[in-house]
Amino acid sequence: MPGSRTRELTTPDLVLLSLLAERPMHGYKANLVLAQRQIGDWAGVSRPQVYYSLEKLARLGLIRPAEGGADNAAGPERSAFTTTAAGRTALAGALEREDWTTDRDRPAFLTWLALSWKARPGVAVKQIERRKRFVEAELKRHEEMLVGIKAEVGHRFHEAVWMVSYRIEQLRMERKWLRRLAREMGRRAPALRPDYSAEAE
């Protein structure tokens, strides 16, 4: 049962379990905190998903109404919840799953790059420039975010600091790579041996 329960927990469920393990809160407050922490940068959790997850987690016995919380007859929006022992166990178990370390991202820009040989003249250069501007803006936003996180946390040995620092390093590396790609795009040429895969059959 614990294993099957762990498998059925979605990313929004786990985000809510982690959040409620910090301190009790109701759905409205959870949404505010998730927005403040810019949850969308690392997990897709919409406002409706928060309430759905609260109801699901309560049904599974992984969270319970908090003592002295808000009006617990008012529904998940104004009912304060906290994690149960089973909820903390389920969260810990879910964090042991192998797929956290083996799943692959499929960035839209890399998909575009694979298909870019069919783009109209000039479009590839324009799209690379758009991506460069986006990366620069994201880099600036994450650097500002890191300053705020460090001020809140008070030290650098914290998962939020590591996570945002890692993203900053990724963005800096992509910025460097995009500059090289922009220089090399004019030399793009078709494959020299397009039938190679057919020969291997």
N, C-alpha and C positions, 0 to 999 in steps of 0.2 A: 504493500500500500504506500509506504513512504516514497518508493522509487517512482511509482506511477503518478503520485501527487506532484513530485518534483518535475516530471516530464511535462505535465499539463500546465505548468506555470509559464505564462508569457513574459516577455520583457517588461511590459507595463506592470504586471503583477509583482515582479521582483523589485522594480523601482519603488513601488508603493510599500512593499514589505521593508525595504531598506530605510525608506523615509520614516515610516512609523516606528521603526526600531530606534530612531534618534529620539523622538518624542511624540506623544499623542497629538493628533490633529484631525480635523474634519476635512471633507473633500474640497471645500472652497479654499481653505488654508493650504492644503496640499498642492492645489493648482497654482496658488500664488508663489509658493516656495519653488516649485518646479520651473515656473516661468522666470523667477529671479535667478535661478541657477542655470538658466538657458539649457534646459534638459534636451531640447531639440538638437543640440550639437552632438550628442552621443547616444540618444535613445528616442525613438518615436513614440511619444506618449501624448495623446490628445486629451483635451478636457473631458469629453465623454468617456474615454477609456479609463480615466481616473475613477469615475463613479462606477463604471462596470466592474473594474478590478476590486474596488472596495466591497461591492456586493458579493462578488465571487469569493474573495478571501474570507469574508465573514461566513459565508455558507460553508466553506471548507474548514472553518474553525482555526484559521491561521491568524486572524485578527479578532478583537473583541471590543465592545464599547469601553471607553476609558472611564475610570471612576472620576466623578466630579467634572466630567467633560460638558460639552454643549448638550442641547436638547436631543437626547438619543431617540426620541420618537419622531424626529423631524426628517428622517432619511439620511442618506450618506452625505448630503451636502452640508448639513449642520450637525451631524453626529460625530463626535470625536472618537477615534479608534486608536488602539495600540496593538502591537504584535503579541501573540501568545507564544508559549514555549514551542508549540508545534510549528508556528510560523517562522520562528528563528531557526529551528531545525531544518525546515523546508528550504529556507533561503540559503543556509550553509550548504545543504545538499545540492541545490541547483548550481551553486558556484563551483562545484567539483566536476561538472559536466565537461567532457572533452571538447564539445563543439565551440566553446568559448575561445579555444586556442587554435582551432583548425578551420573555422568558417572563413570564406574569402569574400572580401568586398568586391563589388562590381561598379567602380566609379563610372558615371555617365561620360566623363571626358575621355576615358580610355576607350570606351565603346565607340565614341565619336571618332577618335584617332584611328581605330582599326578600319573604320568605314570611310575615312576622309579622302581616300584616293579617288572617290567618285564625286567629290564636291566640285562645284563650279569654280572657275578660275578666280583667285583672290579670296575665296571664302575661308580657306584653311588659315591663311595669315590673319584674317579678321577674327576668327574664332580663337586662335591662340592669344591674340591681344586681349580679347574679352576675358579669357581664362586668367591671364596675367593680372588684369585689373581686379578680378574677383579674389585671387589669391592674396594680392597686396592688401585689399580691404579686410579679408579674413585674418590675415596675419596681424594687422593693426588691432582688430577687435579682440583677438585672443591675447595679445600682449597686454592690452588694457584690462582684460578679464583676469589675467594672472596677477596683476598688481592688486586688484580687489580681493582675490582669493587669499593671497599671502597676508594682506592686512587683516582678514577675518580669521584665518587659521593661526597666524602668528609664528609659523615655522615652515620649512620646505619639505619636511618628511610626511607628506599627507597625500592621499590618493587623488584629491582634486588638483593639487599642485603638479603631481606627476602626470596626470591625464592631460591637463592643458599644456604643460611643458612639452609633452610628447607631440601634441598636435602642432605646436609652434615649430618644432623641429621638422615635422612633416611638411608644413607649409614653406619653410625656408628651403628645404630640399627641392620641393616642387618648383618654387620660384627660380632656383638655379637651373633646374632641368628645362623649364619652359624657355628660358633665355637661350639655352643651347638648341632646343627644338626650333625656335624662331630662326636661328642662324642656319640650321641645316635643312629647313623645309624646302628651300629653293633647289636643293640637290636631290630631292625625292625622285626615285626611279623605280620602275617595275622590277619584279623578281627576275633574276637571271635564269632560273630553272623552274618555271611555273608548273612543269609536269613531274616534279620530283616526287610528290606524294603518290601519284599514280604509278610511278616506277617501283615504289616500295611495296605495292600490293602483291 
